[in-house]
């Protein structure tokens, strides 16, 4: 079994997020945050989008994150499971 490490980051503006060879990536939109979509897929408040690779595969995608307008702040949390060692 591969050794892994978890990387987390906060995203507060529209940008591309690089998967950087991860095994899986998760995008979480908290409640009370502005609308956001990942690769054109809108995330509902309090929901997440998880993308996993097949065993032995890694993800090198650039994910487009776009925030819409709203009364709250732009908030998205990204968590990656990365190979380690």
N, C-alpha and C positions, 0 to 999 in steps of 0.2 A: 504494500500500500504506500502511496506517495505521501511524503511529509508536506504539510500545508501551513500557511499562515493567513490570518484574516487582515485585510486592509479596509479601513472605513474612511469615508470623506463626506464632507458637507458640500452641497452645490447650491449656490444662491443666485446664479445668473444663467442665461441660455448659453450653452457651450457644447462642445463635443467631449465625451468621456471615453478615454481609451481603455479597453479591456486589459491590455498589457499581458496577454498570455494566461489569463485566469481560467480556472476550472468552472467557476460559476460567478455570476454577478447578480446583485439584487438592488432594485431601485425602490425606495420607500418614500411615499408622500404623506407627511403628517396631516392630521386634521387641522383646519384653520390655515392652510397654506394656499397660495395662489394656484390656479390650474397649471398643470404641467403635463407634457407628453414626452415619451421616449420613443424615438424612431417612428413618430406619428401615432403612437398608441397612447391615448389619454389615460392617466391614472386617476382613479377616484380618491377622494379624501380618505386617509387612513388605510390605503391599499398599497400593494407592492407588485412589482413585476420581477420575476426571477427567471434567469436564463442559465441553463446548465448545459455542459458539453458531455458528449459520450466519454466513457472511460478511455483515458489515454489522449484525448483531444484537448486543445487549449483554444481560447477565444482571443482573437486579435482584432476584433471589431472596434470601430469608432462609433459610439452611440450618440445620436443627436438628441440633446435635451433642450426643449423649448418651453419657457414659461409664458402663460397668458396673463392678461391683466386681472387685477382683483384688488380687494381692500386689504388683504393680508400681505405678508412678506413671501418672497420666493424661498421655498425650503424643499430640499430633496436630499435624502441620505443614500449613499451608494456603498455597498459592501461587496468586496471581492474575496473569493477563496483562491489564493495564489499558491503555486508550487513553491516549496522551500527546500533549500539545500542542494 
